[in-house]
C-alpha cells in the first residue's frame, strides 16, 4: 500500500503590527514571533498579538 501524505492547511490570520524597522524585526525575532513584511509594514500572526505587545511595545 502507498501511504498518503496530507498537506497541512494554514489557517493563520495576519494583522498589521507597525512600520518595518530593524529594531522591531530584531525584537520579533528574539521573541520568536512569526511575521510577514508587506509593503514596508510588519504583519504578525493574530494569535501572537498579545505576545508582540509584551515584547515589542
C-alpha positions in Angstrom: 0.0 0.0 0.0 1.1 3.5 -0.7 0.9 5.9 2.3 -0.9 9.2 1.7 0.6 12.4 2.8 -1.8 15.2 3.7 -0.6 18.8 3.5 -1.0 20.9 6.5 -3.5 23.7 5.8 -2.7 27.0 7.3 -5.5 29.0 8.9 -3.2 31.8 10.0 -4.6 35.3 10.1 -2.1 38.1 10.0 -2.8 41.6 11.3 -0.9 44.8 10.7 1.6 45.5 13.5 3.7 48.5 12.6 6.0 50.1 10.0 9.1 48.0 9.3 12.2 48.9 11.3 15.3 46.9 12.1 14.5 47.3 15.8 11.0 45.8 15.5 12.3 42.9 13.4 15.0 42.2 15.9 12.5 42.2 18.8 10.1 39.9 16.9 12.9 37.5 16.0 14.1 37.4 19.6 10.6 36.6 20.8 10.2 34.0 18.0 7.1 35.7 16.7 6.2 34.8 13.1 5.8 37.8 10.8 5.5 38.9 7.2 6.7 42.1 5.5 4.1 43.6 3.2 4.8 47.0 1.5 7.3 48.0 4.2 4.9 47.1 7.0 5.1 44.3 9.5 2.2 41.9 9.8 2.1 39.4 12.6 0.1 36.3 13.2 -3.1 37.2 15.1 -2.5 34.5 17.7 0.8 36.2 18.6 -0.7 39.7 19.1 -0.6 39.7 22.9 3.0 38.3 22.9 4.0 41.1 20.5 2.5 43.7 22.7 4.5 42.5 25.7 7.9 42.2 23.9 7.8 45.0 21.3 5.9 47.9 22.8 
